[in-house]
Amino acid sequence: MRIRILVADESEASFYDVRHKTDALTFSARLSDPIARLHDRDLKSDRPGRAFDHAPAPGGRRGATPHHGIGSDRRPRKHEAVVFAQKIADVLEHARRDEEFDRLVLMAPPVFLGLLRKALPESVRASVAAEVAKDLVRQSPAAVQAHLPDDAFRVTPSAS
């Protein structure tokens, strides 16, 4: 049984392979998204739009209408994280088609793990044996291996 382990966050992803829980992890590949490390202010050029209230406050002077910024949930860094999750999903789909692994273990911070779940096609999702909601991307392979759940290595009875 070949197990592919993905250790990722919003800007970096490492892929490892292992066959048995006692085997050492074998590094397979790395992806990175340097844009994801930038601040929102570095990814876009202007301030949020402005809105003006329609009428001045009672007793206020004419022309003194309050105005405020209009924000949205479309932050550039969040968009970059979604794009990076899709890139990882594409790599995993390609590896699945090439039969490089039988099971998959996802290790990522909780928010990015949710983005990965949404990005993964059903064919890859079916091979997910376990998920670990921890940020381990900058940890050593030994530390990653210490967080591998036993469920990933459990032999499931085959349907006959």
Phi, psi and omega per residue, in radians:
M1 nan 2.219 3.136
R2 -1.805 2.203 -3.117
I3 -2.025 2.218 3.063
R4 -1.749 2.303 3.139
I5 -1.988 2.160 3.065
L6 -1.826 2.149 3.060
V7 -2.053 1.991 -2.975
A8 -2.509 2.781 2.894
D9 -2.460 -2.901 -3.034
E10 -1.177 -0.251 -3.065
S11 -2.210 -0.168 -3.067
E12 -2.601 2.553 3.090
A13 -2.467 2.325 3.065
S14 -2.093 2.470 3.140
F15 -2.031 2.295 3.092
Y16 -2.205 2.732 3.061
D17 -2.160 2.573 3.088
V18 -2.713 2.645 3.098
R19 -1.869 -0.707 -3.117
H20 -2.246 2.692 -3.105
K21 -1.026 -0.553 -3.104
T22 -1.474 -0.227 3.120
D23 -1.290 2.656 3.042
A24 -1.292 2.585 3.105
L25 -1.220 2.448 3.068
T26 -1.866 2.121 3.122
F27 -1.161 2.340 -3.098
S28 -1.946 -0.894 -3.083
A29 -2.863 2.916 3.097
R30 -2.453 2.447 3.010
L31 -2.128 2.560 3.041
S32 -2.482 2.700 3.112
D33 -2.271 1.577 -3.073
P34 -1.092 -0.439 3.129
I35 -1.119 -0.561 -3.094
A36 -1.147 -0.307 3.134
R37 -1.471 -0.177 -3.129
L38 -1.344 2.783 3.062
H39 -1.398 2.753 3.095
D40 -0.947 -0.701 -3.092
R41 -1.140 -0.403 3.115
D42 -1.482 -0.273 -3.078
L43 -1.664 -0.282 3.097
K44 -2.369 2.802 -2.927
S45 -1.745 -0.271 -3.052
D46 -2.335 2.977 3.120
R47 -1.316 2.888 3.057
P48 -1.076 2.743 3.107
G49 -1.040 2.822 -3.116
R50 -1.978 2.572 3.083
A51 -2.229 2.505 3.135
F52 -2.013 2.398 3.050
D53 -1.231 2.693 -3.030
H54 -1.305 -0.581 -3.051
A55 -2.320 2.619 3.088
P56 -1.191 2.744 3.115
A57 -1.125 2.567 3.139
P58 -0.974 2.326 3.137
G59 1.386 -0.034 -3.141
G60 -1.480 2.894 -3.135
R61 -1.420 2.712 -3.105
R62 -1.152 2.423 3.120
G63 1.519 -0.041 -3.129
A64 -1.719 0.899 -3.136
T65 -1.369 2.337 3.124
P66 -1.167 2.575 3.033
H67 -2.395 2.728 -3.064
H68 -2.658 2.818 3.126
G69 -1.353 2.644 3.082
I70 -1.963 2.065 3.130
G71 -1.834 3.057 3.083
S72 -2.623 3.018 3.101
D73 -1.477 0.055 -3.108
R74 -1.577 1.141 3.095
R75 -1.331 2.462 -3.113
P76 -1.031 -0.667 -3.135
R77 -1.160 -0.661 3.111
K78 -1.138 -0.715 3.096
H79 -1.072 -0.752 3.118
E80 -1.081 -0.666 3.117
A81 -1.124 -0.695 3.113
V82 -1.140 -0.740 3.121
V83 -1.111 -0.739 3.135
F84 -1.154 -0.692 3.086
A85 -1.064 -0.677 3.106
Q86 -1.173 -0.652 3.101
K87 -1.106 -0.741 3.096
I88 -1.103 -0.750 3.127
A89 -1.055 -0.698 3.113
D90 -1.120 -0.725 3.111
V91 -1.100 -0.764 3.136
L92 -1.163 -0.659 3.093
E93 -1.121 -0.732 3.105
H94 -1.096 -0.768 3.123
A95 -1.136 -0.641 3.113
R96 -1.152 -0.740 3.116
R97 -1.116 -0.576 3.107
D98 -1.472 0.104 3.104
E99 0.963 0.783 3.124
E100 -1.446 -0.289 3.122
F101 -2.622 2.757 3.083
D102 -1.799 -0.620 3.138
R103 -2.280 2.766 -3.097
L104 -2.289 2.395 3.040
V105 -2.069 2.198 3.130
L106 -1.787 2.235 3.073
M107 -2.243 2.012 -3.104
A108 -2.815 2.796 3.034
P109 -1.045 2.653 -3.028
P110 -0.886 -0.790 -3.092
V111 -1.150 -0.783 -3.130
F112 -1.232 -0.549 3.067
L113 -1.054 -0.693 3.072
G114 -1.105 -0.707 3.091
L115 -1.123 -0.678 3.109
L116 -1.116 -0.769 3.124
R117 -0.982 -0.760 -3.139
K118 -1.165 -0.598 -3.060
A119 -1.404 -0.478 -3.058
L120 -1.208 2.316 3.030
P121 -1.208 2.784 -3.093
E122 -0.993 -0.641 -3.129
S123 -1.090 -0.636 3.109
V124 -1.386 -0.691 3.125
R125 -1.010 -0.577 -3.140
A126 -1.150 -0.409 -3.128
S127 -1.642 0.001 3.133
V128 -1.240 2.049 -3.130
A129 -1.632 -0.504 -3.108
A130 -2.818 2.751 3.066
E131 -2.288 2.450 3.088
V132 -2.194 2.013 -3.086
A133 -1.562 1.237 3.122
K134 -2.484 2.609 3.087
D135 -1.552 1.714 -3.083
L136 -2.038 0.190 -2.983
V137 -1.105 -0.503 -3.134
R138 -1.769 0.259 3.121
Q139 -1.614 2.815 3.117
S140 -1.249 2.788 3.071
P141 -1.002 -0.585 3.108
A142 -1.131 -0.704 3.109
A143 -1.171 -0.672 3.091
V144 -1.085 -0.791 -3.119
Q145 -1.106 -0.597 3.129
A146 -1.133 -0.411 3.134
H147 -1.642 0.020 3.130
L148 -1.173 2.193 3.122
P149 -1.325 2.592 3.123
D150 -1.101 -0.473 -3.129
D151 -0.992 -0.545 -3.094
A152 -1.152 -0.436 -3.065
F153 -1.816 -0.055 -3.112
R154 -1.212 2.274 -3.141
V155 -1.405 2.195 3.115
T156 -1.660 2.439 3.112
P157 -1.124 2.345 -3.135
S158 -1.413 2.570 3.138
A159 -1.320 2.330 3.119
S160 -2.076 nan nan
